[in-house]
Amino acid sequence: MDFEHVPVLYSEVIEALNIRPDGIYVDGTVGGGGHSSGICERLSSSGTLIAVDRDTAALKASEARLSKYECTRKFIHANYSDTEAIAEAAGGKVQGILLDLGVSSFQLDNADRGFSYMHDAPMDMRMNEDDTFTAYDVINGYSEKELARIIREYGEEKWAARIAQFIVRARAERPVTTTGELTEIIKAAIPARARRTGPHPAKRTFQAVRIEVNDELGHLRDAVQKLPDLLESGGRIAIITFHSLEDRIVKAEFDRRLDPCTCPKEFPVCVCGKVADVKKVTRKPITPSEEELERNPRARSAKLRVIEKL
């Protein structure tokens, strides 16, 4: 299967990164190389792209796609939260960092990966195929209470307790081994009246399980705390989120960096001495245009936030 990915907010990302031809830029979620192509087009032979992904299929696809560019290209099989590996590859400070947190079109459309409720596939959902922990382990190994918690917290699903109950009841008869089986269990758990409106009934639960399998929010929190330290003065970090859980983490960590003072609110002046080392580039998150949404409906929930190192 070809690795095709429609880069979300493409023009907005390229503009936000303010690319310098001889700079070093990190794409922490290179995927199929859509955004990285735009970065490489603007880099000279003196510039460098560091392409990072936890998915080996993505790295292979992006390496082939980006081979035509003259800039130096380094490919790292790692998570974007592995700041030590990124810093080692950079050999110093970088001028820009991009994180596109969306699940790639390739992963969603490749039935064997088990990310989509639209295909019947093994219960997998691993972004890094070298990992051993899968969706099967979550669905068949977690207690009813644990299942309800992750579906409620990571999927923001109002029917979480009922879905967890139905999963446990189903697996008592035999293990839940495919995404198709899980989808039917979820449909049975959600009352018919609630299934008539809104997104696909399995969407939130699948999101929750995927987040749990890949520890997405933990890696994101670590990355947003540490990655700005790799930027030189004037360098920018741009992050695209696709659901409120991600966006809240990015906003909170950006805000903490923008206002690091830890003094009690009743203090008339700051005595901790902590000052901001970044500034906002975007006052509000950038969202897709109507034209982009017509071309790529998957971009609907995307939000782009950008800060710059002082």
C-alpha positions as CSV (number, residue, x, y, z in Angstrom):
1,M,0.0,0.0,0.0
2,D,1.3,3.5,-0.9
3,F,1.8,5.9,1.9
4,E,-0.3,8.9,1.0
5,H,-1.0,11.7,3.5
6,V,-2.8,15.0,2.9
7,P,-0.8,17.5,5.0
8,V,-3.2,19.5,7.2
9,L,-2.8,23.3,7.3
10,Y,0.1,23.0,4.9
11,S,0.6,26.6,3.9
12,E,-0.1,27.8,7.4
13,V,2.6,25.5,8.8
14,I,5.2,26.5,6.2
15,E,4.6,30.2,6.9
16,A,4.6,29.8,10.7
17,L,8.0,28.1,10.7
18,N,9.5,31.1,9.0
19,I,12.1,28.8,7.2
20,R,15.7,29.9,6.8
21,P,17.4,28.2,3.8
22,D,20.4,27.1,5.9
23,G,18.5,26.2,9.0
24,I,17.9,22.9,10.9
25,Y,14.3,21.9,11.1
26,V,12.7,19.0,12.9
27,D,9.5,17.2,11.7
28,G,8.7,15.1,14.8
29,T,5.9,13.3,13.1
30,V,7.1,13.0,9.5
31,G,4.4,10.5,8.3
32,G,4.5,10.4,4.6
33,G,6.6,13.6,4.3
34,G,3.9,16.0,3.3
35,H,4.9,18.9,5.5
36,S,8.6,17.9,5.2
37,S,8.4,18.3,1.5
38,G,7.4,21.9,2.0
39,I,10.3,22.4,4.4
40,C,12.8,20.8,2.1
41,E,11.7,22.9,-0.8
42,R,12.8,26.0,1.1
43,L,16.1,24.6,2.4
44,S,19.3,25.0,0.5
45,S,22.1,22.4,0.4
46,S,23.3,24.0,3.6
47,G,20.0,23.3,5.4
48,T,19.0,20.2,7.3
49,L,15.7,18.3,7.9
50,I,15.5,15.9,10.8
51,A,12.6,13.6,10.2
52,V,11.3,11.6,13.2
53,D,8.6,9.0,13.4
54,R,7.9,6.0,15.5
55,D,6.4,4.2,12.5
56,T,9.1,2.5,10.3
57,A,6.7,2.4,7.3
58,A,6.4,6.2,7.6
59,L,10.1,6.7,7.7
60,K,10.7,4.5,4.6
61,A,7.9,6.3,2.7
62,S,9.2,9.8,3.6
63,E,12.8,8.9,2.9
64,A,11.8,7.9,-0.7
65,R,9.6,11.0,-1.1
66,L,12.2,13.4,0.1
67,S,15.1,11.9,-1.7
68,K,14.9,14.5,-4.5
69,Y,15.8,17.5,-2.3
70,E,19.3,18.9,-2.0
71,C,19.2,19.6,1.8
72,T,20.7,17.2,4.3
73,R,18.1,14.7,5.5
74,K,18.3,12.6,8.7
75,F,15.7,10.0,9.5
76,I,15.3,8.9,13.1
77,H,13.1,5.9,14.3
78,A,12.0,7.4,17.6
79,N,9.2,9.2,19.4
80,Y,9.1,13.0,19.1
81,S,9.4,13.1,22.9
82,D,12.9,11.6,22.6
83,T,14.6,15.0,22.7
84,E,18.1,13.5,23.4
85,A,18.0,11.6,20.0
86,I,16.8,14.7,18.2
87,A,19.4,16.9,19.9
88,E,22.2,14.4,19.0
89,A,21.0,14.4,15.3
90,A,20.9,18.2,15.2
91,G,24.3,18.7,16.8
92,G,23.2,22.0,18.3
93,K,20.2,24.3,18.4
94,V,17.5,24.1,15.7
95,Q,15.5,26.8,13.9
96,G,12.1,25.1,13.8
97,I,10.1,22.1,15.0
98,L,6.8,20.7,13.8
99,L,4.5,18.2,15.4
100,D,1.4,17.1,13.4
101,L,-0.4,14.9,16.0
102,G,-3.0,13.5,13.6
103,V,-3.0,9.8,12.8
104,S,-1.8,9.5,9.2
105,S,-4.2,8.6,6.4
106,F,-1.9,5.6,5.7
107,Q,-2.4,4.3,9.2
108,L,-6.2,4.9,9.1
109,D,-6.7,3.4,5.7
110,N,-4.3,0.4,6.1
111,A,-6.7,-2.1,7.6
112,D,-4.0,-4.3,9.0
113,R,-3.0,-1.6,11.5
114,G,-6.3,-1.8,13.3
115,F,-6.7,2.0,13.7
116,S,-10.0,2.4,11.9
117,Y,-13.5,1.3,12.9
118,M,-14.3,1.3,9.2
119,H,-12.2,-1.9,8.5
120,D,-12.2,-5.3,10.2
121,A,-8.7,-6.0,11.3
122,P,-6.7,-7.4,14.2
123,M,-6.8,-5.5,17.5
124,D,-3.4,-3.6,17.0
125,M,-3.3,0.2,16.9
126,R,0.5,0.4,17.5
127,M,2.2,3.4,16.0
128,N,5.5,1.7,16.5
129,E,5.3,-1.9,15.3
130,D,8.3,-2.8,17.4
131,D,6.2,-2.3,20.6
132,T,4.5,-5.4,22.1
133,F,1.6,-3.7,23.8
134,T,-1.5,-3.6,21.6
135,A,-5.2,-2.8,21.6
136,Y,-5.9,-6.5,22.2
137,D,-4.1,-6.2,25.6
138,V,-6.3,-3.2,26.5
139,I,-9.6,-4.6,25.4
140,N,-9.1,-8.1,26.8
141,G,-6.8,-7.3,29.8
142,Y,-8.1,-4.2,31.5
143,S,-10.7,-4.3,34.2
144,E,-14.1,-2.9,33.6
145,K,-13.2,0.1,35.8
146,E,-10.0,0.7,33.9
147,L,-11.7,0.5,30.5
148,A,-14.5,2.9,31.6
149,R,-11.8,5.4,32.8
150,I,-9.8,5.5,29.6
151,I,-12.9,5.6,27.4
152,R,-14.3,8.4,29.4
153,E,-11.0,10.4,29.8
154,Y,-9.4,9.8,26.5
155,G,-12.5,9.4,24.3
156,E,-14.7,11.9,26.2
157,E,-17.4,9.3,25.7
158,K,-20.6,9.8,27.8
159,W,-21.4,6.1,27.4
160,A,-18.0,4.9,28.7
161,A,-19.3,2.8,31.6
162,R,-21.8,1.0,29.5
163,I,-19.3,0.4,26.7
164,A,-16.9,-1.1,29.2
165,Q,-19.6,-3.3,30.7
166,F,-20.5,-4.6,27.3
167,I,-16.8,-5.3,26.4
168,V,-16.3,-7.3,29.6
169,R,-19.5,-9.2,29.0
170,A,-18.5,-10.1,25.4
171,R,-14.9,-11.1,26.3
172,A,-16.2,-13.4,29.0
173,E,-17.5,-15.6,26.2
174,R,-14.4,-15.3,24.0
175,P,-11.6,-12.8,23.5
176,V,-12.3,-9.7,21.3
177,T,-9.8,-10.2,18.5
178,T,-10.8,-7.8,15.7
179,T,-11.8,-4.2,15.3
180,G,-15.0,-5.3,13.7
181,E,-16.0,-7.2,16.8
182,L,-15.2,-4.2,19.0
183,T,-17.2,-1.9,16.8
184,E,-20.3,-4.1,17.0
185,I,-20.0,-4.3,20.8
186,I,-19.8,-0.5,21.0
187,K,-22.8,-0.1,18.8
188,A,-24.8,-2.5,21.0
189,A,-23.8,-0.6,24.1
190,I,-24.9,2.8,22.9
191,P,-28.7,3.3,22.7
192,A,-30.1,3.6,19.2
193,R,-31.3,7.2,19.8
194,A,-27.8,8.3,20.7
195,R,-26.3,6.7,17.6
196,R,-28.6,8.6,15.2
197,T,-26.6,11.9,15.5
198,G,-23.0,12.9,15.8
199,P,-19.9,11.0,14.8
200,H,-19.6,7.2,14.3
201,P,-20.5,5.5,17.6
202,A,-17.1,3.8,17.8
203,K,-15.0,6.9,17.1
204,R,-14.4,8.1,20.6
205,T,-13.7,4.6,22.0
206,F,-11.2,3.8,19.2
207,Q,-9.5,7.2,19.9
208,A,-9.3,6.3,23.6
209,V,-7.8,2.9,23.0
210,R,-5.3,4.2,20.5
211,I,-4.2,6.9,23.0
212,E,-3.7,4.3,25.7
213,V,-1.8,1.9,23.5
214,N,0.7,4.5,22.4
215,D,0.8,6.7,25.6
216,E,0.1,9.6,23.3
217,L,-0.7,12.2,25.9
218,G,2.3,11.3,28.1
219,H,4.7,11.7,25.2
220,L,3.0,14.9,24.1
221,R,3.3,16.5,27.6
222,D,7.0,15.5,27.8
223,A,7.7,16.8,24.3
224,V,6.0,20.2,24.7
225,Q,7.9,20.7,27.9
226,K,11.3,19.8,26.5
227,L,11.3,20.6,22.7
228,P,11.4,24.4,23.1
229,D,14.8,24.0,24.8
230,L,16.2,22.8,21.5
231,L,15.3,26.0,19.7
232,E,17.8,28.8,19.1
233,S,16.6,32.5,19.6
234,G,14.0,33.2,16.9
235,G,13.3,29.5,16.3
236,R,9.7,28.4,16.3
237,I,7.7,25.3,17.3
238,A,4.4,24.6,15.6
239,I,2.0,22.0,16.8
240,I,-1.2,20.7,15.1
241,T,-3.7,19.0,17.4
242,F,-6.8,17.1,16.5
243,H,-8.8,16.8,19.7
244,S,-9.4,18.8,22.8
245,L,-7.2,16.5,25.0
246,E,-4.2,17.3,22.9
247,D,-5.0,20.9,22.5
248,R,-5.5,21.4,26.2
249,I,-2.0,20.0,26.9
250,V,-0.3,22.1,24.3
251,K,-2.1,25.3,25.4
252,A,-1.4,24.6,29.1
253,E,2.3,23.9,28.5
254,F,2.7,26.9,26.1
255,D,1.0,29.1,28.7
256,R,3.3,27.8,31.5
257,R,6.3,28.7,29.3
258,L,4.8,32.1,28.5
259,D,4.2,32.9,32.2
260,P,6.6,30.8,34.3
261,C,6.3,32.8,37.5
262,T,5.6,30.5,40.5
263,C,5.0,33.3,43.1
264,P,1.7,33.1,45.0
265,K,-1.0,35.3,43.4
266,E,-1.2,37.5,46.5
267,F,2.5,38.6,46.0
268,P,2.5,42.2,44.7
269,V,5.7,41.6,42.7
270,C,7.5,38.6,41.3
271,V,10.3,37.3,43.5
272,C,10.9,33.9,41.9
273,G,12.9,35.5,39.1
274,K,11.4,33.2,36.4
275,V,10.8,35.0,33.1
276,A,9.4,33.8,29.8
277,D,11.8,32.5,27.2
278,V,9.2,32.3,24.4
279,K,6.5,34.5,22.9
280,K,3.3,33.7,21.1
281,V,3.2,33.8,17.3
282,T,-0.5,32.9,17.0
283,R,-2.8,34.7,19.5
284,K,-5.5,32.1,18.8
285,P,-5.1,28.7,17.2
286,I,-5.2,28.6,13.4
287,T,-7.9,26.4,12.0
288,P,-8.5,25.1,8.4
289,S,-10.2,27.2,5.9
290,E,-13.5,26.1,4.3
291,E,-11.7,25.4,1.1
292,E,-9.3,23.0,2.9
293,L,-12.2,21.2,4.7
294,E,-13.9,20.6,1.3
295,R,-10.7,18.9,0.1
296,N,-9.9,17.1,3.3
297,P,-12.7,16.6,5.8
298,R,-10.3,14.9,8.2
299,A,-8.8,18.3,8.9
300,R,-12.0,19.5,10.6
301,S,-10.8,19.4,14.2
302,A,-7.2,20.6,13.5
303,K,-5.8,23.5,15.5
304,L,-2.3,25.0,15.0
305,R,-0.5,26.8,17.8
306,V,2.9,28.4,17.4
307,I,5.4,29.9,19.8
308,E,8.9,31.5,19.2
309,K,12.0,31.3,21.3
310,L,13.3,34.6,22.6
